[in-house]
Amino acid sequence: MLEVTLPDGAKKEFEEGASAMDVAASISKSLAKKALAAKVNGELWDLNRPLEGDAEVAIVTDRDPEALELIRHDAAHVLAQAVQELYPGTQVTIGPVIEDGFYYDFAREEPFSSDDFEKIEAKMAEIVDRDLPIERQVWKKEDAIAHFKGIGEKYKAQIIDDIIPPGEPITLYAHDDQWSDLCRGPHLPSTGKLPKAFKLMKLAGAYWRGDSNNEMLQRMYGTAWANEKDLKAHLHRLEEAEKRDHRKLGRELDLFHMQEEGRGMVFWHKKGLTLWHAVEGYVRRRLDAEDYEEVRTPQVLDRKFWEQSGHWDKYRENMFIAETAEDETLSLKPMNCPGHVQIFKQGQKSYRDLPLRMAEFGACHRYEPSGALHGLMRVRAFTQDDAHIFCREDQIEDETAKFITLAKSIHADFGLETHHINLATRPETRAGSDEFWDKAETQMLNAARKAGVEPVIAEGDGAFYAPKLDFIVKDAIGREWTCGTIQLDYVLPDRLNAEYVGEDGNKHKPVMLHRAILGSLERFIGILIENCAGAFPMWLAPTQVVVAPISDESNDYAREVKAELEAKGLRVEIDLRNEKINYKIREHSHQKIPYIAVVGKREAEERTVALRQFGTKNQEILPLDETKARLGQEALPPDLAKA
């Protein structure tokens, strides 16, 4: 007999060889019907796999977070079977689960087309309807290699030969006797358990084993969900994301562009730079109010400096290096922190000077592979809203708590909800003792709680030198972005010999808190563009008002309105083109201008404007003085509006 412990602590006895499915059936018929897999001693198992002794068992249904990965894994296998049934001779390679879906790489001489998707999806649905039992099979390495070679699957045979040590058993998963694949599992009990809430999305090329010297394969991407409702919601999010793509809106709204001659570098246009200045100016004012000292450090520094800081060894491949005629080896800075330590070291510092908060809108350069570049979200040249807090150890928790409150407030003013904060803990490869990490993680946890936040633990995601807190914000369509971080660092001040004189008259090493709220201005502006779908709030809009005269006889009054609004600090354009007013309104609405002030002969006589707000069809007739007061107040950045 073997003993099974259930999640509620109850214990049950079963015959040797019993499976998790037997456990589910013993609880209720309905649970057995809903069961997809099981967690056995914390590990995901197939329902029908025999238990190997006493175990803790939890039944997984489609309501559990683990279910989606199972569903997507099975969808990948069903896709592979469908493709091989429809296109004999196609070889399968690998088919992993990825965020929001899965993909499978196929070797086939004739290219697939997205026109094939409908037929493949229909075949997938047919395989689900067959309700084929999915069986876990244990094979010897040599037998599996011979099997796959025998059926013409050279890629599968190569995977086994390269990866599996000699003598180690491997597992295959078979859909009845109709199809099988090399896989660690686990899987659903049968193909019939796979919801038909799947859809093929796109095709791409991929080299075998990621090596450009190898054959090019065809990668087919798909998505799969627990039900049709979730699938439709996902597809709607994708449609919304496409409409909000910051690269598309950046062109349409004349904000920025990028080109091959400067890969990963941004060409900011006038309107984009106006948006940049609005963001930067707001953050600068918030930092001034929190007693940050703004500094600026050199763009280029000698190799010796980066060797001392440790970045040469760890980040050399991501640094832009220049050799000079005087045999100097220089590097564009990939980060600002070592430069800030140099400023801290100028002059003697006392414990009374701490905490010292040092901020910089620092331009950095990092070499990112060209394939990883993505609009404003992943670039090679970027500006960080970087700051470092030099403090005593007893100040860590208070300074971190203050920062959390500040960062959440700034994110909220930009219309981004702080969904949660991750506490990234010790990675496998790390500096420092376990005692140090225990202390450092406790400090960050206590700081978060002081700020009224219970962080989500992100096991192993910390920097190699210390833990960190990462801010996860949600945008208007529910996507999550990592925006802002604070990292604890005892190491860099020691490497660069930063010291202060303590209350005891002795020299001590300060603790350094690396922190950023936006992360980089480029990426943050990309997030803002997509969050707002290009329709920025009044205070951020590059152009806040367009004055549009109905006819030439209203031009003089239109110029006067423009001047009056500009005197209130508003960013105003005037449209004096010889076009009909409806054409002007349509065009400026397409540009998502917050307000269009229409003026004609009547408005000139009565000193009014016909004010039309973006997103509405109605217009409001207001006296010019009232228009100035209203729009001037609405255009104030949040920090000034609250003052």
N, C-alpha and C positions, 0 to 999 in steps of 0.2 A: 504494500500500500504506500501511497505518497500523500503528503499533506499540502494543501493549497491554502494560502492566506489571501483573503480578498481585501480590497481597498478599505472596507469598513472595519477590518481587523478580525472578521469572522473566519473560522477555519473549517475546511471540508476535506474529507478523505476520498481518494479515488484509487482505482486499480492502476497498477503499473502500466505505462503506455498510454494513459489518458492524455487528451489534448486540451487546449484552451477552449475548443468548441464544446467538448464535454462539460467543461466548467460552466460555460455560458448556458448550455441547455439545462444544467442542474439548477440554475438560478431562475430562468423563465424561458418559455418558448419565444416570447417576443424579443428578448435580448439575443437569443441565438439567431433569430431572423435578421436582426439589425447588425450583428457582429461582423466586423471587417477584418480584424486582427486582434492581437493581444500584446500586452506588455508583460513580459515574464522576467521577474527580477530586474525591472527597469528597462529591459531591452525589447524592442519590437520584434514579435514573432508571428509566423503564419499560424492561423487558427488551428489547422489540422496537424501541426508538427507535434509529435509526442513530447510531453514534458520529461525532463531528465532527472527527476528527483523532486524533493520538496521545493516549493517555489511560491513567490508572491505573484499573483496573477491579477491583471486588470484588463477587462474587455474593452476594445476600442470600437466605437461606432462613428458614424459620420459627424457626430457632434464634437468629437475630440479633435484637438489641434493636429494630432499625428495623421488623421484620416486623409487630409489633402495630399500629403506627400505620397501616401499609398495609392490614392486615386490617380495621381499624375504618373507615378511609376508604372502602374498597370496600363494607363492610356498609352504610354510610350511603347510597351510591349504589344498592345493591340494594334497600334499604328504599324509597327514593324511587320506583324503578321499580315495585316491588310495589304501593305505594299508588296510583300513577297507573293501573296496570292494573286494580286492584280498584275504584277510585273515580274514573272519568273526570271530567275537569273540575277536579280538584284541581291547584293550582299549587304548584310547588316553589320554595323560596327559597334558603336556605343550609343546609349540613349538615356542620359541622366535627367533627373528632375532639376529644374531651375526655378528662380523666383517667378511665381504666377503661372508656371507651366512646365514644359519639358521640350526636349528635342531628340531627334534621332539622326545619326549620320549614315547615309547610304552610299554604297559604291555601285554605280550604274552608268553605262556608257551614254545612254540617251538622257538628256536633261529633263528633270521634272519641270512642271509649270504650275503656277497657282490655279490654272484651269483644271488641274487634276484633283484639286482638293475636294471638290464635291463628291467625286466618285470614290475617293479614298475614305472620306468620312462615312459614306453610305456603307462601304465594306466594313468599316470599324463597327458601325451600329449592328450590322449583320452578325459579326463575331460576338458581340455582347449578347445578342438574342440567342445565339447557340448555347449560351450558358455552359461553356466548356470548363470542366474542373481544372484548376491550376495546381499542379503537383510539384513539390520540391524534390529534386533528385540529387543524390550525392554520387559523384563520379571520381574515378582516379584521373590524375592529370593526363597520363598517357592515353587513356581511353577517350577522354574528352577531345584531345588534340586530333586523334585518329577520326573520331566522329565528325568533327567540323571540317576536317580536310576532305573526308569522304563525301560530304554534301556540298563541297565547293565553297565553304566559308573560310577563306584563308585569313581574313582579318581576325575572326574569333580564335582561330588556332594560334595566331601570332600573339594575341593578348595573353592567352593561357601560357604559352611557352615563355613569354618575357616576364610575366608578373608573378605567376604561381610558383613557389619553391617546389623542388622535386619531392614527391611523396606526400605532398599536402593535398587533401581531398578538396574538390571544388563542387559548387552547386549549380545545377541547371534548373530552370523552371519551364515546365511543359504545359501547354494548353491542350489537355487530353493527349491524343497521339497525333495531333494535327500540326503542332509547331512548338519549338523550344528555343531557349536562349540562355546563354551564360549569364548568371546573375547571382548576387549575394542575397537578394530578397530583402525583406519579406514581400509577399503579395497577397492579394485578395483570394478568397477561397475558390472563386470561379469568375470567368469573364462576365457572367450575368450580374455580378455585384458592382460592376463598373457603371456609374451613372452616365447617361448619354449626353451629359453637359460638357461636351468637349468641342473644340474647333481648331482647325489648322490655320496658322496665322501667316507664315512667311517662309521663304527659302533663302538660303545663303550658302556660300562655299566654305569649306573647312578642310585644311590639310590633315591627312591621317597622322594621328599622334601630335598634332599641332606643329609639325615640322614642315617648313616650306620646301624641303628637298623631297618630301613624300608626295603620294598621289593626292589630287584634289577630290574630295568627297562632296556629296550634296546633303546639306543640313536642312531638315524640315522641322520647323518650330510649331508647337501647338500649346493650347491652354486647356485645362480641365478643372472642373469644380464639382462640388458635392451635389448641386442641383441647378436647374435651368435658371432660376432667379439669380443665383450668384454669378452664373456665366453672363447673363444679360447685363448685370450691374458692372461686371468687369469690362465688357465690351463698350459700355457707355463711358466708363472712365477713360478707356483708351481713345474714344472719339473726342472726348473733352480735352484730353491731354494733347491730341493732335492739333486741335483748334488753338490750344494755348502754347504750342511749341515756341519757345522764346527765340529760336533762330528765324522762324517764319515771321513772327511779329517784329523782331528786330529789323528785318528788311522793310516790312510794310509800314512801320511807324518811323522809319529813318533814324533808328537809334544807333546801330553799329553794323559793321560787317567784318567778315574774316576772309582771307584768301590764302592760296597755296604758298605765296612767297613769304608769308609770315605765319606758318602753321602754329596754332596754339596761341596766337597773339591777336589782340582785339584792336580794330580801328574804330574808335569812338567818334560818332558824328556829333554835331552840335546838340541835338535833342538828347542823345544818350548821355553826353557829358553833363548836361543840365540835370538829368535824373541822378547821375553819379554825385554831383555836388550837393543835391538835396539830401541824399542818403548820408553822405560823409559829414555834411554840416550838422545834421541832426545828431549823429552819433558823437561828434566832437563836443557839441554843447552838453550832452548827457555825461560825457567823461569829465569835462571841466567841472561840472556840478558835483562830481564824485572825487574831486581832488587828484585827478591824474595829471602828470606832467607830460606834455607832448614833446617828443624828441624826433630826431632823424639821424639815421646811421648810414654809412657808405654802402653804395651798391656793389662795389668790388673790393675784395680783401685778399690778402696773400694766403697762399696754401698753408703756410705755417700756422696761421690763425685757426684754420679749419681742422688742422691736425690736432691742435691743442684742445679744441672743443669736442673732438671725437667725430665730427661730421664727415671728415675726409674718409675715414674707414667705413662708415655706415651708409653714407649718401653719395659717395663719389660718382656712381653711375648716373645719378640724377642731377648732377651739377654741371653748369656750363663753364668750361675751363678755357683760359686764354694764356698762351705762352708769349712773353714779350721779348723784344730785342735785347733786353738787359738780363735775360735768363731768369726772369721772374715767372712764377706760376701763380696766376690769379684766378679767382672764381667769382662769378656773380652770386650774390647771396641767395641761398635757397630758403633761408629763414632769418628772422630778426633777433632771436634771443641772444646769441653770443655778442652782438653789437651792444645790446642793452646792458649786458654785464660790464662791458668796457666803460660805459658812462657811469655806472654805479661805482666803479673802482676809482673814479677821478675824485680825489679829496677823501679825507677820512670820514667814515660814516659812524654814527653812534646809534645805540639802541633807541635813542629818542627820535631818530630820523625815520624809524620804521613804524608802520609799513610805508614803503616808497612805491608808489604806483606810476609806472612809466609806460606811456602809450606811443604808438607810431602807426601811421597809415603807411606801412612799409612795402615797397615794391620788391617782389621776389621773383626768382626764375628757377624753374625745375624742369629738367628734361623728362617729358612724358612720352612714351611710345606713340607714334602717330595714330595707331589704331585705337588708342584709348582716348584721344581727344574728342570732345563733344561740346560744340558751341561754347557758351560761357561757363558750362558746368565743369569742364576739365580742360585746363589751359596750361601753357608753359610759362606765361608771364601773368602775374596776378598781384593784387594789392591786398594785404591782410589788415584788418582792423586789430592789429596785434597789441598786446600789452603784457607787461610782466610786473607782478607784485613781489617785491622783495620784503620779507617779513621774518619775524622771529617765529619759532616753532609754536609758541603759545598763542600766536595770532592767526594761525592757519584756518581754524574753524570759522572764526568771525569774518575773516576776509573772504573766504569761500562762500559763506552764507550771504554776505552782502552782494557778491558777484551774481549769485543765483537770482536774487531778487531783481537786480539791475537787468540782467539778460532777459528774464521773463517779461519785464516791463517793456523793454525795447522791442522784443519780438511781437508783443501784443500791439504796440503802436504801429507796426508795419502790417497788422492784420493777420499775423500767424499765431496760432494757438500752440503753446508748449504742451505737447501731448504727454510726454514723460521725459524723465532724465535717466540715462543709463549710468550706473557705476561700473566702470570697466576695471576688472580686477586682474590679479597677477597672471602674466602669460607664462607659458612653459619655460621659455628662454628669458631670463631676467637677471638684473643686477640686484644685489642685496639679499639679506637673510630673510627667512620666514618671519622672524620677529619684527624686522623692519616693515615687511608687507602687512603684517597683522596691524601694526600701529598706523601705517599710512592709510590703509583701507578704512580703519575705524575713524580716522580723522575726517575723511571725505564723507563717510556715512553720517557722522554726527553733524557735519556742516550742512548737508542736505536737509536733515531733520530740523536743524535750527531755522532753516528757511521755509519750513512747512512742507517739505517734499519728501516722499518716500521713493527712493530711486529703484529702478529695475536693475537687478544684478546681471551684468554682461560678463560671464565667466571667461577669463583669459584674454580679454580685449584691451587690457591696460598697456601703456607704453612699457618698454623694457626696464625703465628706471623707476616707475611709480604708477599708481592708479590715476584715473581721471574720471571726470563727469562729462558726459556728452548730452547735448540738448536735442531732443527729437521734436520737431514742430510739424503740425498738420496744415496743409493748404486747403484751398476752397473746394477741391474735389476729393479730399480725403487722403491724398498721398502724404507719406511721411518723408521728411528731410532731416538729415543731421545738420544742425545749425548752431554752432557755438560749442565751446569746450573750455574746461579748466583742468589743468594738469599739474600735479604736484611734482616738484623736482628738487631733490637734495644733491643731485650729482653734478650738474653743470656749474653751479657756484663753486664747488670744490675743485673741479677741473680747471677753472679759469681764475682761481685764487681770489674770489670775492670775499671780503671780510667786513665786519663792523665791530666796534668796541662795545662790549656788553656792560651791563650795570656793575659787573664785578671788576671792570677795568681790563679784562682779557679780550683777546680777539676771538670772534666766533664766525661761523659760516652762516649766511642768511639762507632761508628757504626761498625758493623761487616758484611762484605760481604762474604758469603760462596760461594765458586766457585770451579768447576771441569770442565775440558775440555774433558777428556776421560770418566769420570764417574767412572768406575773401569777398571783396566787393563785387568782383566779376560774377562769381557763382551766386551770391546773394541777389544781385540784380536779376540774374536769370530766373531765380526762384520767384522774385517779386513779379516779373513780367508774366510768368505762368500762373501765379496765384491770382493776379488781377485780370488775366486774359488781355493785358495791354491797356485796360481801362483803369488807370491809376487814380488813387484818391487825389483830391484837389491839391494837397500840399506837395505831392510828388510829381504831378503831371508836368512834363517839360513845357508844354503850352497849356496854360490854365483857361484862357479865354480867347476866342476869336471874335473880333468885331466885323460884322458882315453888313455893309450897306446894301439897300435894295436897289438903288440906282445911283448914277453919278452925282445927282443933285444932293445926295446925302453924304457924300465923301468927306466934306469938311467937318460935319458933326461927328462922323465915324472917327476921324482923326482926333477930335477933341475927347471923345469917349475913351479912346485908346490911351491918350495921355493921362486922363484922370485916373484910369484904372492902374496904369503903371506907377503913378505917384503913390498909390496904396501898396506898392510892392508886388503887384501881380505880374505874371509873365503873360504878355498879351501879343497877339498877332492881329493884323488887319488884312482883310481880303478885298482889294479894290478892283479885282478883275471884272471885266465886262461880261459877267455870266448871270443867269437867272438865280434868284435867291434860293430856290429849291435845290438847284445843282450845288450851290455852295454849302447848304445845310447837309446834303447827302455826303459830300466829300469830307467835310470836317467831322461828321458823325463817324464815318469810316475810320478816320484818324483817332477816334475815341477822345476828342477834346471835351473836357468836363462841361464847359459852357460856351454857347454861341450867343452873342449879343447882336440881335438883328436891329438895324436902325433904318428908318425911312423918313419921308417928309414929315409925317405926323409926329414921330418920335423926336425929330429935330425941333419942331415947333413947341412940343410939350416938355422937352428935356427929359425924355424917358428912354428906356430900352425895352425891347421884347426879348426876354431872357429864356433861352431853351437849354435845359439840362440834358446831358447825355443819358440815353436810356429811357427818355420820356418823349412823348409826341406833343405834349401841350407846351405852350409858351406863356410866360407870365410878364405882364407889363408893369414895370417898376420905375419910379423916379431914379434918375442917375445917382443922386446922393445915396439913396437906399441901396442901390445895386453895388456901389463902391463899398459901403459898410458891410453888407452881407457877404460879398465875395472876398473882401479883405479878411474878414474873420474866418471864413471857411478855408482860406488858403494857408492859415497859420499852421506850422508843424505842431504835432501833439504836445511837445514840451512847452512851446510858447503859448499855445491855446490854454493850457492848464495853469499857466503862471498868473 
